[in-house]
């Protein structure tokens, strides 16, 4: 192996270690952000439930409108954070696969994982490994992106109910 090739391989190994560390750190941040935003949405919904059961109309409806708008804004922020987290994950993952292919052959840790999740099977140590069919349809980042969308639907329903309640109060008077 030529000296420059050895140096390149050593540099690639160090870069690989750093990228694995960065990706691990980013995954931790993704979960922390999602836990916080999930809890914030749950807290807002709890406050909304308390307001609707303790205050009279139209006050409860007005508060419901404002809390729902806050929930909608929070869900939009959450969706952005989820999409951004997925983009970072994909970027670091692609970098690791590129390093494996370019400089670290026969190392295929992330390359094999990509094949495993895409095709549902992979050959490791001469044995075929199959991915359970239940694990194939959704990636974890798809679920993370789905959560703010589901909460957003809930907030839009609460917003609609609060607005209808206000309209009925001012038009009909009850």
Buried (B, 14 or more C-beta within 10 A) or exposed (E): EEEEEEEBBEEBBEBBEEBBEBBEEBBEEBEEBBEEBBEBBEEBBEBBEEBBEEBEBBEBBBBBBBBBBBBBEBBEBBBEBBBEBBEBBEBBBEBBBBBBEEBBEEBBEBBBBBBBEEEBEBEEEEEEEEBEEEEEEEEEBEEBBEBBEEBBEBBBEBBEBBBEBBEBBEEEEE
